[in-house]
Each structure stands twice: as C-alpha cells, then as structure tokens.
C-alpha cells in the first residue's frame, strides 16, 4: 500500500492571529490536500468533498478543513461525545519515537472527542484542561444542528499545542505519521473517507499502520520527487472558490 506524504509548512505568524483569521490565512496561503480514499465502497460509497491544510508554528499544530457535503448534522455539543456520528472531520497523529497515537475528532460545530492510546480498546481520554487547550473555530457556529438536507459548504480550523502531543517547536523531528478523515456514521449519507488509504474489511480509522508521513523538514529534491507520485495538491483559496460555485 502506498504511503502518502506531505510537507508541513512552518508559519510562526499563526500564533499572533485570532483563529477565524487563521482559517482565512491558511486557505489563502497554503495548498490544500484532498481526503478522497473510499476504503469500503460496497457499503459506504458516498464521498463528500473534503480538503485540508496542515501547518505548524513555534508552539502549535494547525489543521484547517474545507467541506462540501449533501447534509449537515451536529447533534453532539459536548467534548468527549461521539462526534463521529455527526458531520465530522478527524486527524490522527503518531510521533515515531512513541508507541501511542493521538486521535482528534471534531464535528462541524467544533465539539471534540480526543484521546491517546497504543491500541484502540484502551484509550486515555483527554482531561478537561487538555481539551480546553485545543482551540477550535467553525463556520457553522457552536449550537446544535439537527440534520439538514441540501448542499452545505463549511470549514473548521483546530489548533493543537505541540507540547500536548510530545513535540517541541524548537526541535521538531524530521516527520510524524498521521492520517486525515471525513466521516458521519449517522448522517443521511454515512461515509468513511480518508487521506491515506486504509486496508481492512470494515471501517476502522484506528490503523497506525495505514498512516501517511507528515514531514517537518525534508531534502527538497525528495519532496519534489514524491509530489509527482501522489495526488496533485488543490489550489490556494479553495474554500472561497468552491463556496462561490455552490452558493452556500
């Protein structure tokens, strides 16, 4: 199975911006990657459009998502609730020197389910203080949304302290492993889509063996060579363009 790769852009200026401005800045200044792998097509063939941008500052890791989907659902408003049932985006991360991996799952209003673990059955849930340290901003607001039919364009940005996941902004490793997802198990169109492909019989995002590689620093020739072998990144300003087309 191919392992996708991307280069995480270093943007120290992000820490000086309010989060809604970070969302606009990342959309305009960094190329988008697309979450497009339908891993279980026989049962879950629906694929909403979902792109993401990932960047790092001196202290935080930022992920910005842009979504166009047929429905919108946010029944869960509290952290540590099963937000994967709603219109949801996810990011899993593993530092190569650590057996644990981290999962960050957010519905379209920013409710967060997050933990770290070595194996799926044994999670350590984030504490209230750890959850509070993770900043989020969604274009959908923060109130509950009963399921709506139609075509919806929304975006969300999450800001995770590097220290929380065992990283030091002054001494980052060459790379970390990770994967990005779009899902919604109880939406009108259930779906489980990933950035890097997952090999398995049933939906399961807890597969560190199927993570891609997120480079913090890598020789330029290798980055260019790999870029020719993976999907073409989407253009900057993608969210504004798509929302203009779809009129949402």
Helices and strands as residue ranges (DSSP letters): E 5-7, E 9-10, G 12-16, H 19-29, E 33-34, E 37-38, E 49-56, E 60-74, G 83-85, E 88-94, E 101-107, E 112-117, E 124-125, H 128-132, E 135-138, E 145-161, G 162-165, E 175-183, E 192-194, G 208-210, E 212-215, H 220-227, H 238-246
